[in-house]
Amino acid sequence: MDNQIDSEFLERYKRHILMKSIGGQGQKKLGQAKVLLVGLGGIGSTVLQHLSAVGIGKVGLVDKDTIALSNLQRQTIYKYEDIGKKKVSMASNFIKNLNKSVEVIEYDMFLNSDFSARIIEEYDIILDGTDNIESRELINRHCVRNKKPLIFGGVSGWEGLVSLFVYKNSACFSCTFSRPGKRADIFDCSSEGVLGVTTSLVGTLMVAETIKLICGTGPLLTNKLLVCDALNGETEVLNIKKNKKCEVCLQFN
């Protein structure tokens, strides 16, 4: 039985294992990792596809919404016949069908209570795929309090943002976006509109950052903000820094 498992493991992940930056040890680390994904919309749809494909050991899914026709423009794991069904259930089914070795935990809820903090405590890395400032600030607060790395993605139109917050005393979400002129709420696809391709681009980059963090390879986006402009085919990495007056960091550090 063990030989069968090893054979399937090697066959499934051999392209990762061939990579010097991942290898067999890195793949085993991916299989032991616990990742929480908050938000199963456009970004989350892409994120969960790659989290399951790369073999993350445990994936938690958080969302209270049901699938609507307007979602299908960018939330590519759902089908027309899924309209009206729970996102968390359909997303969970997608992962199980793609990779049976991934443990999936469903949270049919929004992160808005003390129970949310207890959920976050159970995971190694938190991925924020939400689309509103209130949820982003709440997730960030829980991550700072529990010292959990937070990988953030935001989209608006053709543009996207990606960063790694709360890692080795790096800047948090509030450090970056609570300053004048740094409004994260502009990256709200419900009011600004969004291209489906942009959510896929951002989601993919978030998972790449997750893989690097777990495997301990490559430079990370700590104290950096990756800005993608799909319309003009441009990317830019902005340097950011921890805000010594950040109310969230001061409260929990």
GUFIMAR-140352 format. One record per residue (C-alpha): x negated, y negated, z negated; residue in three letters. Coordinates in Angstrom, 3 decimals, m for minus. Example, Ala and Ser with C-alpha at 12.3 -4.5 7.8 and 13.67 -1.06 7.14 Angstrom:
2
[[m12.300; 4.500; m7.800]; 'ALA'],
[[m13.670; 1.060; m7.140]; 'SER'],
END
This chain:
253
[[0.000; 0.000; 0.000]; 'MET'],
[[m2.822; m2.387; m0.892]; 'ASP'],
[[m4.517; m1.615; 2.420]; 'ASN'],
[[m1.285; m2.450; 4.225]; 'GLN'],
[[m1.022; m5.763; 2.389]; 'ILE'],
[[m4.656; m6.590; 3.112]; 'ASP'],
[[m4.181; m5.723; 6.766]; 'SER'],
[[m1.140; m7.962; 7.088]; 'GLU'],
[[m2.915; m10.765; 5.210]; 'PHE'],
[[m5.933; m10.593; 7.514]; 'LEU'],
[[m3.834; m10.425; 10.666]; 'GLU'],
[[m1.509; m13.254; 9.702]; 'ARG'],
[[m4.169; m15.691; 8.499]; 'TYR'],
[[m7.205; m14.691; 10.561]; 'LYS'],
[[m7.313; m18.073; 12.334]; 'ARG'],
[[m7.629; m19.759; 8.922]; 'HIS'],
[[m10.152; m17.231; 7.679]; 'ILE'],
[[m12.354; m17.917; 10.698]; 'LEU'],
[[m12.564; m21.584; 9.685]; 'MET'],
[[m15.595; m22.314; 7.504]; 'LYS'],
[[m13.650; m25.043; 5.708]; 'SER'],
[[m10.983; m22.534; 4.594]; 'ILE'],
[[m12.153; m18.921; 4.909]; 'GLY'],
[[m10.857; m16.018; 2.889]; 'GLY'],
[[m11.305; m17.766; m0.456]; 'GLN'],
[[m9.449; m20.838; 0.732]; 'GLY'],
[[m6.591; m18.722; 2.011]; 'GLN'],
[[m6.336; m17.004; m1.357]; 'LYS'],
[[m6.187; m20.418; m3.039]; 'LYS'],
[[m3.314; m21.377; m0.744]; 'LEU'],
[[m1.531; m18.181; m1.756]; 'GLY'],
[[m1.914; m19.064; m5.434]; 'GLN'],
[[m0.806; m22.690; m5.112]; 'ALA'],
[[2.527; m24.059; m6.309]; 'LYS'],
[[3.881; m26.992; m4.311]; 'VAL'],
[[7.060; m28.999; m4.914]; 'LEU'],
[[8.700; m30.715; m1.945]; 'LEU'],
[[11.203; m33.446; m2.775]; 'VAL'],
[[13.450; m34.343; 0.148]; 'GLY'],
[[14.473; m32.001; 2.963]; 'LEU'],
[[15.092; m34.549; 5.692]; 'GLY'],
[[12.940; m35.407; 8.700]; 'GLY'],
[[9.608; m35.375; 6.876]; 'ILE'],
[[10.585; m32.450; 4.648]; 'GLY'],
[[11.668; m30.327; 7.611]; 'SER'],
[[8.195; m30.484; 9.091]; 'THR'],
[[6.449; m30.129; 5.726]; 'VAL'],
[[8.229; m26.932; 4.737]; 'LEU'],
[[7.570; m25.320; 8.107]; 'GLN'],
[[3.831; m25.720; 7.652]; 'HIS'],
[[3.766; m24.978; 3.919]; 'LEU'],
[[5.381; m21.620; 4.591]; 'SER'],
[[3.318; m20.894; 7.700]; 'ALA'],
[[m0.001; m21.491; 5.918]; 'VAL'],
[[1.016; m19.166; 3.073]; 'GLY'],
[[1.552; m21.408; 0.045]; 'ILE'],
[[2.357; m19.048; m2.825]; 'GLY'],
[[5.302; m20.901; m4.365]; 'LYS'],
[[7.350; m23.686; m2.802]; 'VAL'],
[[9.991; m25.622; m4.720]; 'GLY'],
[[12.666; m27.424; m2.670]; 'LEU'],
[[14.596; m30.388; m4.081]; 'VAL'],
[[17.602; m31.936; m2.343]; 'ASP'],
[[21.305; m32.415; m3.034]; 'LYS'],
[[22.446; m33.347; 0.481]; 'ASP'],
[[24.401; m31.382; 3.027]; 'THR'],
[[23.504; m31.267; 6.714]; 'ILE'],
[[25.126; m33.860; 8.992]; 'ALA'],
[[25.191; m34.228; 12.758]; 'LEU'],
[[22.983; m37.341; 12.553]; 'SER'],
[[20.274; m35.259; 10.831]; 'ASN'],
[[19.675; m33.048; 13.864]; 'LEU'],
[[17.838; m35.838; 15.711]; 'GLN'],
[[14.775; m35.313; 13.505]; 'ARG'],
[[15.433; m32.535; 10.947]; 'GLN'],
[[14.375; m29.742; 13.225]; 'THR'],
[[14.858; m26.693; 10.985]; 'ILE'],
[[18.662; m27.106; 11.009]; 'TYR'],
[[21.090; m26.062; 13.733]; 'LYS'],
[[24.472; m27.318; 14.907]; 'TYR'],
[[26.254; m24.500; 13.065]; 'GLU'],
[[24.537; m25.584; 9.815]; 'ASP'],
[[26.462; m28.865; 9.644]; 'ILE'],
[[28.196; m29.163; 6.287]; 'GLY'],
[[25.955; m26.589; 4.593]; 'LYS'],
[[23.496; m27.284; 1.777]; 'LYS'],
[[20.082; m28.391; 2.975]; 'LYS'],
[[18.314; m26.595; 0.153]; 'VAL'],
[[19.948; m23.282; 1.072]; 'SER'],
[[19.243; m23.550; 4.796]; 'MET'],
[[15.675; m24.693; 4.151]; 'ALA'],
[[15.112; m21.780; 1.789]; 'SER'],
[[16.433; m19.330; 4.404]; 'ASN'],
[[14.106; m20.836; 6.999]; 'PHE'],
[[11.048; m20.248; 4.821]; 'ILE'],
[[12.039; m16.684; 3.922]; 'LYS'],
[[12.523; m15.833; 7.584]; 'ASN'],
[[9.159; m17.304; 8.513]; 'LEU'],
[[7.019; m15.922; 5.685]; 'ASN'],
[[8.405; m13.374; 3.235]; 'LYS'],
[[5.335; m13.666; 0.981]; 'SER'],
[[6.246; m17.241; m0.039]; 'VAL'],
[[8.250; m17.573; m3.257]; 'GLU'],
[[10.967; m20.174; m2.785]; 'VAL'],
[[12.739; m21.959; m5.642]; 'ILE'],
[[15.858; m23.997; m4.840]; 'GLU'],
[[16.794; m27.134; m6.776]; 'TYR'],
[[20.195; m28.344; m5.594]; 'ASP'],
[[19.835; m31.742; m7.218]; 'MET'],
[[18.339; m35.205; m7.005]; 'PHE'],
[[15.365; m36.080; m9.221]; 'LEU'],
[[17.068; m38.426; m11.628]; 'ASN'],
[[16.795; m36.993; m15.141]; 'SER'],
[[14.440; m35.623; m17.792]; 'ASP'],
[[15.040; m32.202; m16.256]; 'PHE'],
[[13.260; m33.490; m13.174]; 'SER'],
[[10.113; m34.079; m15.208]; 'ALA'],
[[10.182; m30.474; m16.423]; 'ARG'],
[[10.438; m29.277; m12.821]; 'ILE'],
[[7.400; m31.325; m11.803]; 'ILE'],
[[5.399; m29.872; m14.697]; 'GLU'],
[[5.692; m26.402; m13.131]; 'GLU'],
[[3.892; m27.302; m9.884]; 'TYR'],
[[0.321; m28.120; m8.881]; 'ASP'],
[[1.052; m30.698; m6.177]; 'ILE'],
[[4.111; m32.848; m5.467]; 'ILE'],
[[5.058; m33.907; m1.926]; 'LEU'],
[[7.383; m36.890; m1.592]; 'ASP'],
[[9.538; m36.700; 1.525]; 'GLY'],
[[12.292; m38.998; 0.247]; 'THR'],
[[13.505; m42.095; 2.055]; 'ASP'],
[[14.348; m44.654; m0.628]; 'ASN'],
[[12.376; m46.760; m3.072]; 'ILE'],
[[14.261; m45.590; m6.184]; 'GLU'],
[[13.392; m41.925; m5.638]; 'SER'],
[[9.795; m42.726; m4.756]; 'ARG'],
[[9.294; m44.737; m7.937]; 'GLU'],
[[10.867; m42.022; m10.074]; 'LEU'],
[[8.715; m39.270; m8.550]; 'ILE'],
[[5.615; m41.414; m8.989]; 'ASN'],
[[6.431; m42.055; m12.635]; 'ARG'],
[[6.812; m38.340; m13.363]; 'HIS'],
[[3.564; m37.564; m11.513]; 'CYS'],
[[1.592; m40.208; m13.410]; 'VAL'],
[[2.988; m38.979; m16.724]; 'ARG'],
[[2.116; m35.347; m15.916]; 'ASN'],
[[m1.096; m36.147; m13.994]; 'LYS'],
[[0.139; m34.331; m10.894]; 'LYS'],
[[m1.326; m35.168; m7.461]; 'PRO'],
[[1.325; m36.881; m5.341]; 'LEU'],
[[1.191; m36.761; m1.552]; 'ILE'],
[[3.383; m39.502; m0.137]; 'PHE'],
[[4.808; m39.941; 3.342]; 'GLY'],
[[6.982; m42.742; 4.687]; 'GLY'],
[[8.380; m43.525; 8.126]; 'VAL'],
[[10.081; m46.382; 9.929]; 'SER'],
[[10.683; m46.499; 13.659]; 'GLY'],
[[7.440; m45.480; 15.361]; 'TRP'],
[[5.286; m46.021; 12.268]; 'GLU'],
[[4.290; m43.758; 9.400]; 'GLY'],
[[2.305; m43.870; 6.160]; 'LEU'],
[[0.467; m41.100; 4.304]; 'VAL'],
[[m1.520; m41.234; 1.071]; 'SER'],
[[m2.658; m39.131; m1.891]; 'LEU'],
[[m1.784; m40.753; m5.203]; 'PHE'],
[[m2.495; m39.877; m8.849]; 'VAL'],
[[m5.594; m37.772; m8.236]; 'TYR'],
[[m8.735; m38.153; m10.350]; 'LYS'],
[[m7.619; m41.543; m11.659]; 'ASN'],
[[m6.853; m42.892; m8.192]; 'SER'],
[[m4.173; m45.460; m7.413]; 'ALA'],
[[m0.542; m44.453; m7.826]; 'CYS'],
[[2.445; m45.381; m5.669]; 'PHE'],
[[3.277; m48.347; m7.890]; 'SER'],
[[m0.330; m49.575; m7.839]; 'CYS'],
[[m0.070; m49.745; m4.075]; 'THR'],
[[3.455; m50.991; m3.400]; 'PHE'],
[[4.460; m53.070; m6.416]; 'SER'],
[[2.219; m55.941; m5.389]; 'ARG'],
[[3.595; m58.913; m3.432]; 'PRO'],
[[3.735; m58.186; 0.290]; 'GLY'],
[[3.498; m54.406; m0.191]; 'LYS'],
[[7.147; m53.427; 0.117]; 'ARG'],
[[7.529; m49.651; 0.458]; 'ALA'],
[[11.275; m49.984; 0.922]; 'ASP'],
[[10.723; m51.122; 4.499]; 'ILE'],
[[9.890; m47.482; 5.193]; 'PHE'],
[[13.516; m46.446; 4.790]; 'ASP'],
[[14.818; m44.617; 7.860]; 'CYS'],
[[18.455; m44.999; 6.768]; 'SER'],
[[18.303; m48.756; 7.322]; 'SER'],
[[15.417; m49.212; 9.751]; 'GLU'],
[[15.921; m46.192; 12.017]; 'GLY'],
[[13.240; m43.665; 12.877]; 'VAL'],
[[11.889; m41.637; 15.761]; 'LEU'],
[[12.022; m37.913; 15.093]; 'GLY'],
[[8.468; m37.501; 16.369]; 'VAL'],
[[7.224; m39.904; 13.688]; 'THR'],
[[8.666; m37.800; 10.865]; 'THR'],
[[6.950; m34.731; 12.324]; 'SER'],
[[3.648; m36.575; 12.590]; 'LEU'],
[[3.783; m37.765; 8.991]; 'VAL'],
[[4.942; m34.393; 7.664]; 'GLY'],
[[2.097; m32.602; 9.425]; 'THR'],
[[m0.485; m35.002; 8.024]; 'LEU'],
[[0.952; m34.518; 4.526]; 'MET'],
[[0.475; m30.759; 4.781]; 'VAL'],
[[m3.060; m31.220; 6.125]; 'ALA'],
[[m3.796; m33.281; 3.015]; 'GLU'],
[[m2.241; m30.553; 0.863]; 'THR'],
[[m4.443; m27.881; 2.433]; 'ILE'],
[[m7.596; m29.965; 1.925]; 'LYS'],
[[m6.704; m30.606; m1.700]; 'LEU'],
[[m6.030; m26.934; m2.465]; 'ILE'],
[[m9.061; m25.606; m0.608]; 'CYS'],
[[m11.401; m28.320; m1.861]; 'GLY'],
[[m12.538; m29.347; 1.587]; 'THR'],
[[m12.859; m32.595; 3.522]; 'GLY'],
[[m12.453; m36.220; 2.422]; 'PRO'],
[[m9.100; m36.934; 0.795]; 'LEU'],
[[m6.790; m39.931; 1.118]; 'LEU'],
[[m7.340; m41.073; m2.458]; 'THR'],
[[m7.352; m44.879; m2.661]; 'ASN'],
[[m6.586; m44.929; 1.054]; 'LYS'],
[[m3.440; m45.472; 3.094]; 'LEU'],
[[m3.275; m43.823; 6.505]; 'LEU'],
[[m1.118; m45.874; 8.888]; 'VAL'],
[[0.092; m44.234; 12.108]; 'CYS'],
[[1.533; m46.189; 15.028]; 'ASP'],
[[2.924; m43.680; 17.523]; 'ALA'],
[[4.189; m46.383; 19.873]; 'LEU'],
[[0.713; m47.779; 20.498]; 'ASN'],
[[m1.174; m44.547; 19.867]; 'GLY'],
[[m3.169; m46.043; 17.017]; 'GLU'],
[[m4.123; m45.053; 13.480]; 'THR'],
[[m5.731; m47.115; 10.753]; 'GLU'],
[[m6.985; m46.229; 7.283]; 'VAL'],
[[m6.574; m49.026; 4.750]; 'LEU'],
[[m8.517; m49.118; 1.516]; 'ASN'],
[[m6.391; m49.520; m1.587]; 'ILE'],
[[m7.366; m49.591; m5.249]; 'LYS'],
[[m5.957; m48.863; m8.643]; 'LYS'],
[[m4.101; m51.812; m10.119]; 'ASN'],
[[m5.408; m52.420; m13.640]; 'LYS'],
[[m2.113; m54.118; m14.469]; 'LYS'],
[[0.137; m51.373; m13.072]; 'CYS'],
[[2.945; m50.889; m15.588]; 'GLU'],
[[3.339; m47.187; m14.773]; 'VAL'],
[[m0.346; m46.358; m15.171]; 'CYS'],
[[m0.609; m48.398; m18.373]; 'LEU'],
[[2.395; m46.626; m19.849]; 'GLN'],
[[1.112; m43.089; m19.344]; 'PHE'],
[[m2.688; m43.419; m19.390]; 'ASN'],
END
